[in-house]
């Protein structure tokens, strides 16, 4: 029986980010976690571009964290956890 992978959401990690891709790669190394959603940038267009680069469903690249949490909570395949990959001074609000 194949174990289902944990579904990860990410806040931050948009275009030009160093740590976002590092977190994704590290999380997916053992194939037990999959990045499926994110609010990658405070700019909606940049968040969509990041979603494309991470190869996630365009409907799951959100313009902000609040929208991501609300929309994901309404899904049957919601995210299991969120990785915060914003600059340090944005961690607490996230």
Residue pairs with C-beta under 8 A, 6 or more apart in sequence:
3 32
5 31
5 32
5 33
5 34
6 32
6 33
6 34
6 80
6 81
7 33
7 34
7 36
7 37
7 77
7 78
7 79
7 80
8 24
8 27
8 33
8 34
8 35
8 36
8 37
8 79
8 80
8 81
8 82
8 83
9 35
9 36
9 37
9 38
9 39
9 68
9 72
9 79
9 81
9 82
9 83
10 20
10 23
10 24
10 35
10 37
10 38
10 39
10 40
10 82
10 83
10 84
10 85
11 38
11 39
11 40
11 65
11 68
11 82
11 83
11 84
11 85
11 86
11 94
12 19
12 20
12 39
12 40
12 41
12 84
12 85
12 86
12 87
12 90
12 94
13 19
13 20
13 21
13 23
13 24
13 38
13 40
13 50
13 83
13 85
13 86
14 20
14 40
14 41
14 43
14 46
14 47
14 49
14 50
15 40
15 41
15 46
15 49
15 50
15 53
17 40
17 50
17 85
19 85
20 40
20 50
20 85
23 83
23 85
24 35
24 54
24 83
27 33
27 35
27 83
28 34
28 35
35 54
35 56
36 56
36 57
36 60
36 77
36 79
37 56
37 57
37 60
37 61
37 62
37 68
37 72
37 79
38 47
38 50
38 51
38 54
38 56
38 60
38 61
38 62
38 68
39 47
39 62
39 63
39 64
39 65
39 67
39 68
40 46
40 47
40 50
40 51
40 54
40 61
41 47
41 50
42 64
44 63
47 61
47 62
47 63
48 58
48 61
50 61
51 57
51 58
51 60
51 61
52 58
52 61
60 68
60 71
60 72
62 68
62 71
65 94
68 79
69 82
72 78
72 79
82 94
84 90
84 91
84 94
86 94
